[in-house]
């Protein structure tokens, strides 16, 4: 078995293991327009291999169902029309069992192809595998949002264990300025938005060695953080008022104590764990309140190699103060896969690192995640930075 075949089988199996504890009814639910049903995630990543690899590489490939090209396209305009994203939860059919048949059908064809896949298609297979890992994380966060709205607060994974964290105090690391190399510049997979590698000039700065903790965020709340407009960007303050934000998402105040919804269900809030499920607006407001700021994505990447830079990619994606824009010289790939990242490079903010839902081996220092600043259903947190 070659390494590409092994990676394919391993990653595809992990998707199924994430869905193993979910009933067919669970797999159909869509809790909000940003989320997608589990069975849609399972089908969409399968559609990617069928659409972009099998249709192109195998003349004898038999498409499982032509209607799936419409149902499970996400945002690829070059492929054609698609079912509206906010209405994915209305797709009670095809059933979850038929999605399993679809996955098996495509897996058989892919496993026949991979030992002799043309060299030109290897990067596309690798993109498909990393794409599936991204949807594995979305599967967890989307179902977590759905389960958090249930009065039963069910567990996505009854055996879930929260990741360990460093119990020591936070401190700022002094980072000298100068010319820093940014972006992916080496072997191994990366997404196109991590390229081209380039240099940027950084001033001297300081960055926290650890992520901001629940205990620290509780102090912000108790000091009127959500009631003090001076801490907030105008759009963020408008959202606080419109949505009634008073805590991070998925917090519950019951019986005089705070609880938090996680993959293992509802559990008491750990005051010393990294805060999560906060928007960029909340992270920025906290930083202002604390007399600090968020790091830029370039400061974050430059500092991530420091030996005392803790919790790089194990707990939460970390908001930065950088808008999601292309690097100098960036060009999207030709064809439909060129829509993967480039057309989203506006009105969003960059997050760095990884989270407790990120599949093992999927993160790297140059990885650029991105969301609109109001979003907080992902495992998103932050660390602080300061000018020197």
LONUNU-956198 format. One line per 3 residues: number of its first residue (from 1); for each residue y, z, x of N, C-alpha, C. Coordinates in steps of 0.02 Angstrom, whole numbers, m for minus. Layout:
N
NUM	Y/Z/X/Y/Z/X/Y/Z/X | ...
! end
This chain:
388
1	m60/0/42/0/0/0/62/0/44 | 108/m49/34/169/m50/74/219/2/47 | 271/14/87/319/67/69/357/51/5
4	371/m13/m7/407/m31/m68/365/m17/m130 | 300/m33/m126/255/m18/m182/250/57/m194 | 245/95/m140/241/168/m146/304/196/m179
7	362/172/m157/425/195/m186/429/177/m260 | 407/117/m276/408/95/m346/365/141/m389 | 304/153/m368/259/194/m408/285/266/m413
10	311/292/m359/335/362/m359/396/370/m404 | 444/325/m399/505/332/m439/491/319/m512 | 451/270/m527/435/257/m598/397/316/m628
13	353/347/m590/316/405/m616/362/465/m628 | 413/472/m586/459/528/m595/498/522/m660 | 516/462/m680/550/453/m744/505/478/m800
16	442/460/m798/396/482/m851/385/557/m850 | 386/587/m792/378/660/m789/438/696/m820 | 498/668/m813/557/698/m843/553/695/m920
19	522/643/m946/517/635/m1018/455/669/m1048 | 412/696/m1005/347/720/m1029/352/777/m1079 | 403/819/m1074/410/876/m1119/449/859/m1183
22	468/796/m1191/509/776/m1247/466/742/m1301 | 477/761/m1363/442/729/m1418/473/661/m1433 | 439/620/m1472/470/556/m1493/537/566/m1528
25	543/621/m1567/606/635/m1600/660/652/m1549 | 642/692/m1499/690/708/m1446/715/644/m1412 | 670/598/m1400/686/539/m1361/731/489/m1398
28	742/500/m1461/783/454/m1501/854/479/m1509 | 868/542/m1492/932/571/m1508/986/548/m1459 | 1047/538/m1486/1106/522/m1447/1161/570/m1470
31	1180/616/m1427/1224/671/m1448/1297/651/m1450 | 1316/598/m1414/1386/576/m1411/1387/505/m1382 | 1443/470/m1389/1445/400/m1364/1432/392/m1289
34	1449/443/m1249/1438/438/m1177/1364/443/m1158 | 1325/474/m1200/1254/486/m1185/1211/430/m1214 | 1149/427/m1190/1101/379/m1216/1035/415/m1230
37	996/390/m1278/931/420/m1291/884/413/m1232 | 839/460/m1225/790/457/m1170/750/393/m1172 | 728/373/m1231/686/312/m1233/727/250/m1215
40	793/252/m1228/836/197/m1206/840/194/m1130 | 849/252/m1098/849/254/m1025/784/225/m997 | 727/246/m1025/662/223/m1001/655/148/m1009
43	682/122/m1063/677/50/m1075/727/10/m1033 | 788/36/m1026/840/m1/m990/821/m11/m917 | 797/41/m883/780/32/m813/721/m16/m805
46	679/m20/m856/624/m68/m856/651/m139/m867 | 698/m144/m912/732/m208/m925/764/m235/m861 | 791/m191/m819/822/m213/m756/772/m251/m713
49	712/m224/m705/661/m258/m664/639/m323/m697 | 632/m322/m763/610/m383/m798/664/m437/m793 | 726/m417/m806/781/m466/m810/799/m496/m742
52	807/m454/m693/835/m476/m629/782/m494/m576 | 720/m472/m586/669/m486/m534/612/m528/m562 | 579/m504/m615/520/m539/m638/536/m608/m668
55	590/m612/m706/608/m678/m734/623/m728/m678 | 651/m704/m623/670/m749/m568/613/m764/m520 | 568/m716/m511/519/m722/m456/451/m747/m478
58	435/m742/m543/367/m759/m564/369/m809/m621 | 347/m869/m607/345/m921/m658/295/m904/m713 | 244/m865/m697/193/m849/m746/206/m785/m784
61	265/m755/m773/279/m691/m806/290/m702/m881 | 258/m661/m921/265/m662/m993/311/m605/m1015 | 368/m622/m1042/416/m572/m1065/385/m530/m1120
64	394/m465/m1116/363/m419/m1164/389/m432/m1235 | 455/m435/m1242/485/m446/m1308/556/m472/m1296 | 570/m533/m1318/635/m563/m1306/692/m523/m1337
67	678/m485/m1391/731/m445/m1423/755/m389/m1377 | 712/m369/m1330/731/m314/m1285/789/m334/m1239 | 798/m400/m1228/853/m422/m1186/920/m403/m1217
70	924/m403/m1282/984/m382/m1319/987/m306/m1326 | 931/m275/m1340/930/m203/m1355/945/m160/m1294 | 923/m182/m1235/924/m137/m1177/968/m161/m1120
73	1008/m212/m1131/1061/m229/m1085/1114/m175/m1091 | 1142/m153/m1035/1191/m100/m1037/1262/m127/m1039 | 1282/m161/m986/1352/m186/m983/1358/m252/m946
76	1303/m288/m938/1303/m350/m900/1324/m408/m945 | 1388/m424/m944/1414/m478/m986/1383/m545/m967 | 1367/m554/m903/1339/m618/m881/1269/m630/m910
79	1235/m576/m931/1168/m584/m960/1173/m605/m1033 | 1224/m578/m1068/1231/m595/m1138/1252/m536/m1181 | 1248/m546/m1246/1268/m494/m1294/1221/m434/m1289
82	1243/m378/m1316/1203/m317/m1313/1219/m272/m1373 | 1172/m226/m1385/1182/m177/m1438/1237/m128/m1417 | 1282/m109/m1463/1338/m65/m1444/1314/2/m1417
85	1345/23/m1363/1325/86/m1330/1329/146/m1377 | 1383/156/m1416/1386/216/m1458/1332/218/m1512 | 1299/161/m1525/1249/158/m1578/1177/156/m1552
88	1167/174/m1490/1099/173/m1463/1053/223/m1498 | 1082/277/m1523/1041/326/m1559/1016/302/m1626 | 1041/246/m1651/1017/217/m1714/955/175/m1704
91	936/164/m1642/877/123/m1628/813/165/m1635 | 796/180/m1697/733/217/m1708/673/173/m1690 | 683/108/m1691/632/61/m1668/663/16/m1615
94	625/m1/m1563/554/14/m1551/542/88/m1539 | 483/111/m1558/464/181/m1551/452/198/m1477 | 453/263/m1463/442/286/m1395/375/261/m1367
97	324/257/m1410/259/233/m1387/262/160/m1366 | 303/120/m1401/309/50/m1381/349/43/m1316 | 396/89/m1304/431/89/m1240/382/103/m1184
100	335/148/m1195/283/161/m1145/243/98/m1131 | 227/59/m1183/190/m3/m1173/232/m53/m1134 | 296/m55/m1148/342/m99/m1111/343/m81/m1037
103	350/m17/m1023/350/5/m953/285/m14/m918 | 229/m4/m951/164/m20/m921/159/m95/m909 | 182/m135/m956/180/m208/m949/219/m231/m888
106	279/m206/m880/321/m225/m823/293/m198/m758 | 265/m137/m760/236/m108/m699/179/m150/m672 | 136/m174/m717/80/m216/m695/107/m278/m659
109	157/m309/m689/185/m370/m658/220/m355/m592 | 257/m301/m590/292/m283/m528/244/m265/m472 | 191/m230/m488/143/m209/m436/103/m269/m411
112	97/m321/m450/67/m383/m425/115/m420/m379 | 180/m413/m394/230/m450/m355/247/m416/m289 | 251/m350/m288/279/m314/m231/244/m328/m164
115	178/m334/m161/147/m348/m95/168/m415/m65 | 194/m460/m106/214/m526/m81/284/m544/m104 | 326/m494/m117/393/m507/m141/433/m546/m89
118	469/m598/m108/510/m635/m59/562/m589/m28 | 576/m600/36/624/m558/71/692/m557/36 | 711/m612/6/776/m616/m27/781/m569/m87
121	723/m550/m116/724/m507/m174/716/m433/m158 | 699/m417/m96/689/m346/m77/751/m305/m91 | 812/m326/m73/871/m286/m89/880/m274/m164
124	860/m323/m204/866/m316/m276/816/m265/m303 | 755/m265/m275/706/m214/m294/731/m144/m276 | 760/m138/m216/787/m74/m194/844/m52/m240
127	886/m99/m260/940/m83/m307/910/m58/m373 | 858/m92/m397/827/m71/m459/798/m1/m456 | 768/17/m399/739/83/m391/794/136/m389
130	848/123/m352/903/171/m350/938/175/m418 | 941/120/m452/969/118/m520/927/163/m566 | 861/160/m559/818/203/m601/830/276/m584
133	840/292/m521/855/361/m503/920/385/m533 | 969/341/m537/1031/360/m570/1019/377/m644 | 977/337/m676/962/351/m746/917/411/m755
136	879/430/m705/841/493/m709/889/551/m715 | 943/550/m676/993/603/m682/1028/600/m749 | 1044/541/m773/1076/535/m838/1029/558/m894
139	965/545/m887/916/568/m936/921/644/m944 | 925/679/m887/929/753/m888/994/775/m920 | 1050/748/m898/1115/771/m923/1126/752/m996
142	1101/694/m1016/1110/673/m1086/1068/717/m1133 | 1006/732/m1114/965/776/m1156/991/848/m1154 | 1018/869/m1098/1047/936/m1095/1105/942/m1144
145	1147/891/m1147/1202/893/m1196/1175/896/m1267 | 1123/857/m1281/1094/858/m1349/1064/926/m1365 | 1026/954/m1319/994/1019/m1331/1045/1075/m1336
148	1101/1068/m1302/1153/1120/m1305/1184/1124/m1374 | 1178/1071/m1414/1206/1069/m1481/1157/1094/m1534 | 1096/1109/m1512/1045/1135/m1558/1048/1211/m1562
151	1043/1241/m1621/1042/1314/m1625/981/1345/m1594 | 931/1304/m1579/870/1329/m1546/877/1331/m1471 | 926/1296/m1443/937/1291/m1370/871/1279/m1332
154	836/1225/m1348/771/1213/m1316/779/1196/m1242 | 724/1205/m1206/724/1190/m1134/700/1119/m1123 | 736/1083/m1081/714/1017/m1060/652/1025/m1015
157	652/1077/m974/596/1091/m929/583/1167/m931 | 531/1189/m967/518/1261/m973/505/1295/m907 | 485/1257/m856/471/1287/m790/530/1280/m742
160	589/1264/m767/647/1251/m725/667/1313/m685 | 684/1302/m622/711/1355/m580/777/1331/m551 | 828/1372/m558/894/1354/m531/890/1350/m454
163	927/1304/m424/927/1300/m350/959/1361/m319 | 935/1380/m260/963/1437/m224/1032/1420/m198 | 1072/1471/m186/1138/1461/m158/1152/1514/m105
166	1201/1499/m63/1219/1545/m9/1258/1603/m39 | 1238/1665/m28/1271/1723/m59/1334/1746/m23 | 1351/1717/33/1406/1742/73/1474/1725/43
169	1527/1751/72/1595/1738/48/1617/1667/66 | 1664/1643/27/1693/1577/42/1745/1583/97 | 1751/1531/137/1804/1529/186/1823/1456/198
172	1883/1446/224/1906/1378/237/1888/1357/308 | 1864/1296/314/1848/1266/378/1907/1224/401 | 1929/1236/462/1984/1196/490/1957/1130/516
175	1987/1076/492/1964/1009/511/2021/971/543 | 2014/953/606/2067/916/640/2074/846/611 | 2135/822/608/2147/755/584/2130/703/636
178	2147/642/621/2133/586/666/2100/529/629 | 2073/483/666/2041/425/636/1969/443/618 | 1951/432/554/1885/450/530/1850/387/504
181	1785/381/520/1745/326/494/1722/343/424 | 1732/298/376/1717/309/306/1672/253/282 | 1624/271/240/1581/221/209/1513/216/244
184	1469/177/214/1401/170/240/1400/120/298 | 1376/143/354/1375/101/414/1310/115/451 | 1255/89/425/1191/101/457/1134/71/417
187	1074/92/434/1015/67/400/1005/104/334 | 962/78/293/946/111/230/990/85/174 | 969/103/114/1002/78/55/1071/111/44
190	1117/73/16/1179/100/m11/1202/55/m67 | 1243/81/m111/1274/40/m163/1333/2/m133 | 1351/m53/m164/1403/m95/m135/1471/m59/m132
193	1483/m10/m176/1547/24/m175/1555/71/m115 | 1502/81/m76/1506/121/m15/1525/79/46 | 1537/16/34/1553/m31/88/1618/m68/72
196	1648/m101/122/1628/m100/193/1649/m36/228 | 1611/m16/279/1631/40/320/1698/24/352 | 1739/75/357/1806/64/384/1833/130/412
199	1891/126/441/1923/186/469/1984/204/429 | 1997/269/424/2057/293/391/2087/350/432 | 2151/360/425/2187/411/463/2195/473/419
202	2169/530/444/2174/593/407/2220/641/443 | 2261/679/405/2299/733/436/2253/794/447 | 2276/844/483/2239/906/487/2233/936/417
205	2175/966/402/2166/996/336/2115/1051/341 | 2110/1089/287/2058/1140/280/2019/1127/217 | 1954/1142/219/1912/1132/160/1864/1191/154
208	1851/1211/93/1808/1269/82/1736/1254/103 | 1705/1304/133/1635/1294/154/1587/1295/95 | 1609/1322/37/1565/1328/m21/1600/1302/m83
211	1560/1292/m135/1585/1272/m200/1618/1331/m235 | 1664/1317/m280/1695/1369/m321/1642/1399/m367 | 1644/1466/m374/1593/1503/m410/1614/1518/m482
214	1564/1534/m524/1579/1555/m593/1625/1616/m594 | 1614/1663/m549/1654/1723/m547/1728/1706/m536 | 1740/1658/m491/1808/1638/m476/1839/1601/m536
217	1799/1560/m569/1825/1524/m626/1838/1571/m685 | 1798/1623/m692/1811/1673/m743/1878/1707/m732 | 1896/1718/m669/1962/1748/m654/2018/1702/m677
220	2008/1637/m668/2057/1587/m691/2064/1591/m768 | 2007/1596/m802/2008/1601/m875/2044/1665/m898 | 2026/1721/m867/2055/1785/m887/2129/1790/m871
223	2152/1750/m824/2223/1749/m806/2263/1699/m849 | 2231/1674/m901/2265/1628/m946/2267/1557/m923 | 2218/1538/m881/2218/1471/m853/2219/1416/m905
226	2182/1425/m959/2180/1374/m1012/2239/1380/m1060 | 2283/1428/m1049/2341/1438/m1093/2407/1426/m1056 | 2404/1407/m993/2464/1399/m952/2472/1327/m932
229	2520/1294/m964/2528/1222/m955/2548/1203/m883 | 2579/1249/m847/2603/1234/m780/2547/1215/m732 | 2485/1236/m746/2429/1220/m701/2402/1149/m712
232	2422/1117/m766/2385/1058/m789/2425/994/m782 | 2389/940/m766/2417/874/m775/2429/862/m850 | 2477/820/m867/2496/812/m937/2436/790/m981
235	2398/740/m957/2341/717/m996/2289/772/m1004 | 2279/812/m952/2232/867/m956/2254/920/m1006 | 2318/937/m1004/2344/987/m1051/2338/963/m1123
238	2349/898/m1134/2340/870/m1201/2268/876/m1224 | 2221/866/m1177/2150/872/m1195/2131/945/m1210 | 2158/992/m1171/2146/1063/m1184/2166/1081/m1255
241	2224/1057/m1275/2249/1073/m1342/2210/1036/m1396 | 2196/972/m1384/2162/932/m1436/2089/953/m1446 | 2054/967/m1389/1983/983/m1393/1970/1058/m1397
244	2021/1099/m1386/2012/1171/m1389/1973/1199/m1331 | 1979/1168/m1272/1943/1194/m1214/1967/1265/m1197 | 1920/1308/m1182/1937/1376/m1159/1889/1399/m1104
247	1837/1361/m1092/1787/1375/m1040/1758/1309/m1017 | 1720/1309/m962/1681/1249/m947/1633/1231/m1004 | 1611/1170/m1005/1562/1149/m1056/1497/1188/m1047
250	1462/1197/m1102/1395/1228/m1104/1396/1303/m1091 | 1455/1334/m1091/1458/1407/m1089/1456/1434/m1161 | 1425/1492/m1169/1422/1526/m1233/1441/1599/m1224
253	1484/1624/m1267/1505/1694/m1266/1473/1729/m1325 | 1421/1767/m1312/1384/1800/m1366/1365/1870/m1345 | 1373/1917/m1392/1354/1987/m1380/1388/2016/m1319
256	1451/1995/m1308/1490/2025/m1254/1473/1999/m1185 | 1432/1947/m1179/1415/1921/m1113/1412/1845/m1115 | 1424/1814/m1058/1423/1742/m1053/1352/1716/m1039
259	1336/1661/m1072/1274/1624/m1059/1291/1552/m1044 | 1244/1517/m1014/1254/1447/m996/1191/1408/m1012 | 1201/1350/m1041/1145/1306/m1056/1127/1266/m994
262	1062/1264/m977/1038/1226/m920/972/1193/m937 | 942/1157/m890/879/1123/m903/824/1171/m927 | 829/1235/m908/779/1284/m930/796/1317/m996
265	849/1296/m1029/871/1326/m1092/932/1370/m1082 | 946/1411/m1130/1004/1456/m1127/986/1517/m1085 | 1029/1534/m1037/1015/1590/m991/1081/1626/m976
268	1077/1690/m957/1138/1726/m938/1174/1690/m881 | 1240/1689/m885/1280/1656/m834/1277/1696/m769 | 1259/1662/m715/1257/1693/m649/1327/1690/m620
271	1361/1746/m611/1431/1744/m588/1439/1717/m517 | 1386/1720/m477/1391/1698/m408/1367/1627/m397 | 1343/1594/m450/1322/1524/m443/1382/1477/m447
274	1377/1417/m419/1432/1369/m423/1448/1352/m496 | 1512/1348/m512/1533/1329/m579/1515/1255/m590 | 1496/1237/m650/1477/1169/m665/1499/1150/m736
277	1495/1085/m749/1517/1057/m813/1591/1067/m824 | 1630/1053/m772/1703/1052/m778/1728/981/m766 | 1782/965/m800/1814/900/m792/1857/901/m729
280	1881/841/m710/1929/838/m654/1991/877/m671 | 2013/873/m734/2073/909/m754/2066/984/m744 | 2007/1011/m760/1995/1083/m751/1992/1101/m677
283	1959/1059/m638/1954/1072/m566/2024/1070/m534 | 2064/1022/m554/2131/1015/m527/2175/1075/m548 | 2169/1096/m611/2208/1153/m636/2190/1217/m599
286	2124/1227/m588/2103/1286/m551/2131/1285/m480 | 2129/1227/m448/2154/1221/m380/2228/1239/m376 | 2267/1215/m424/2338/1232/m425/2347/1307/m434
289	2309/1336/m481/2312/1408/m493/2295/1447/m430 | 2248/1422/m391/2224/1456/m331/2268/1442/m270 | 2321/1403/m278/2364/1387/m221/2332/1339/m173
292	2289/1295/m198/2254/1247/m155/2257/1179/m190 | 2211/1136/m172/2205/1070/m203/2133/1046/m196 | 2118/990/m227/2053/958/m217/2055/916/m154
295	2000/911/m118/1999/867/m59/1999/793/m81 | 2025/751/m39/2015/679/m51/1942/663/m34 | 1920/605/m59/1850/587/m44/1841/574/31
298	1895/555/65/1890/542/137/1886/607/176 | 1925/657/155/1918/724/186/1849/751/174 | 1824/743/113/1757/769/97/1705/737/142
301	1707/671/149/1656/637/190/1662/657/263 | 1724/662/288/1734/680/358/1710/751/371 | 1720/796/324/1701/867/333/1627/879/320
304	1593/834/285/1524/847/263/1475/856/320 | 1493/832/379/1450/841/437/1461/906/474 | 1509/945/453/1522/1010/486/1462/1056/476
307	1441/1092/528/1380/1133/521/1387/1189/469 | 1448/1209/452/1459/1262/403/1478/1235/335 | 1474/1170/325/1489/1139/261/1427/1147/217
310	1429/1195/171/1370/1214/132/1370/1178/64 | 1310/1175/34/1302/1150/m34/1330/1079/m41 | 1310/1037/5/1337/969/6/1313/928/m53
313	1249/936/m73/1222/892/m124/1167/924/m166 | 1171/990/m175/1115/1025/m207/1130/1054/m276 | 1193/1062/m294/1210/1097/m356/1248/1053/m405
316	1306/1029/m383/1349/990/m428/1381/932/m390 | 1393/878/m426/1438/827/m400/1507/858/m394 | 1542/841/m340/1605/875/m324/1664/828/m334
319	1708/849/m380/1768/810/m393/1811/806/m330 | 1840/749/m319/1889/741/m266/1956/720/m296 | 2007/717/m255/2073/698/m278/2085/623/m268
322	2032/584/m263/2037/513/m249/2020/471/m310 | 2062/424/m326/2047/376/m378/1992/329/m355 | 1951/307/m402/1896/261/m386/1924/191/m379
325	1932/170/m318/1959/105/m301/1915/73/m246 | 1919/6/m239/1878/m26/m187/1903/m10/m117 | 1856/m8/m70/1874/m2/0/1906/m68/24
328	1945/m65/78/1975/m127/104/1922/m179/121 | 1931/m238/94/1884/m292/107/1824/m295/60 | 1822/m251/10/1765/m250/m36/1762/m314/m78
331	1702/m340/m86/1691/m397/m130/1628/m384/m171 | 1631/m389/m237/1570/m380/m277/1518/m434/m261 | 1455/m417/m271/1401/m466/m260/1407/m522/m311
334	1384/m582/m294/1386/m637/m343/1336/m625/m399 | 1349/m656/m457/1303/m652/m513/1312/m588/m553 | 1264/m577/m599/1268/m521/m645/1268/m453/m610
337	1230/m446/m555/1227/m381/m522/1294/m363/m490 | 1340/m412/m484/1407/m397/m460/1446/m355/m509 | 1421/m349/m571/1454/m306/m620/1434/m233/m613
340	1390/m219/m565/1361/m152/m560/1414/m98/m548 | 1461/m111/m502/1512/m60/m485/1583/m86/m490 | 1594/m148/m467/1662/m171/m456/1707/m168/m517
343	1681/m184/m576/1725/m189/m634/1745/m121/m662 | 1718/m68/m633/1736/m1/m656/1787/34/m611 | 1814/m3/m563/1858/28/m513/1930/35/m539
346	1938/71/m594/2004/83/m623/1998/145/m669 | 2049/187/m668/2056/243/m714/2000/295/m709 | 1967/299/m651/1915/349/m642/1927/385/m576
349	1895/443/m569/1901/483/m508/1834/487/m473 | 1836/494/m407/1775/495/m366/1747/566/m362 | 1681/570/m367/1644/632/m352/1598/618/m293
352	1588/668/m252/1545/660/m194/1488/712/m196 | 1436/698/m157/1381/745/m148/1319/727/m188 | 1303/769/m235/1243/762/m276/1238/823/m319
355	1187/826/m361/1181/884/m406/1109/906/m411 | 1099/960/m448/1031/985/m459/988/937/m498 | 1018/887/m530/980/836/m566/972/772/m526
358	1002/767/m467/996/708/m426/925/705/m396 | 889/650/m403/821/647/m375/821/657/m299 | 769/688/m273/764/699/m201/772/634/m162
361	811/637/m108/819/579/m64/868/527/m89 | 900/540/m146/944/489/m175/1015/495/m150 | 1034/553/m123/1103/563/m103/1113/549/m29
364	1176/540/m9/1195/529/61/1270/542/66 | 1297/555/126/1367/573/132/1416/520/106 | 1396/456/108/1442/403/87/1438/387/13
367	1393/419/m23/1382/405/m94/1446/419/m134 | 1465/371/m176/1525/378/m219/1504/377/m292 | 1507/434/m325/1499/437/m398/1568/433/m429
370	1571/418/m493/1637/410/m524/1633/420/m599 | 1682/455/m625/1688/466/m698/1761/471/m716 | 1776/461/m780/1844/473/m804/1860/547/m797
373	1923/565/m784/1939/634/m768/1927/683/m825 | 1918/659/m886/1907/704/m943/1834/723/m951 | 1789/688/m918/1717/697/m930/1690/760/m897
376	1645/794/m932/1618/856/m904/1547/871/m927 | 1512/821/m954/1442/834/m973/1395/827/m914 | 1419/798/m859/1378/795/m799/1379/862/m762
379	1335/870/m714/1337/929/m670/1394/918/m620 | 1454/933/m640/1513/921/m599/1548/987/m585 | 1564/997/m521/1601/1056/m498/1649/1035/m444
382	1665/1081/m399/1714/1063/m348/1718/1116/m294 | 1749/1097/m238/1768/1144/m186/1843/1132/m173 | 1876/1179/m139/1948/1177/m129/1965/1150/m60
385	2026/1126/m53/2053/1104/11/2125/1128/15 | 2153/1128/75/2223/1147/86/2252/1105/143 | 2317/1094/140/2352/1066/197/2360/1120/250
388	2367/1099/313/2378/1148/365/2449/1142/391
! end
